[in-house]
């Protein structure tokens, strides 16, 4: 058997698609001792399979013991029916703990908004002082936009040029009249 066929058989073997005769061919090949270097590690596996195949079970009552264990209740249940309840209870407990933690951390009832100033005139003066500070900072930030304002002023000065352009368009219409007049006089 050539190495290409052996490679195909090995692929089928490890996919679990070989027949009994194909597995025997693989065992014979690896038992021959003439195995390429790339499959030397499989040679030990197949020699182990051949040795174990020859092993016999000494206990004559082995089959009966296995069947009684399968039929009896000696096996653990496959599904633990309590487990979903445990997850459900743990989820509810975690949710309650989160709600308690949020309520304790951000308690809306413990803090009342109180006036910081007893005298309304003092509060007004403080608010005015803060608003003037914010206004000064805003004006300082917009000073860098003054060149843009100059550009806008220049655009306002160009509006008469736009009117001049409109007048040129009207003159172009007169040019069309002049062309028609020349065409009539030539004919």
Buried (B, 14 or more C-beta within 10 A) or exposed (E): EEEEEBEEBBEBBEEEEBEEEBBEBBBEBBEEEEBEEEBEEBBEEBEEEEEEEEEEEEEEEEEEEEEEEEEEEEEEEEEEEEEEEEEEEEEEEEEEEEEEEEEEEEEEEEEEEEEEEEEEEEEEEEEEEEEEEEEEEEEEEEEEEEEEEEEEEEEEEEEEEEEEEEEEEEEEEEEEEEEEEEEEEEE
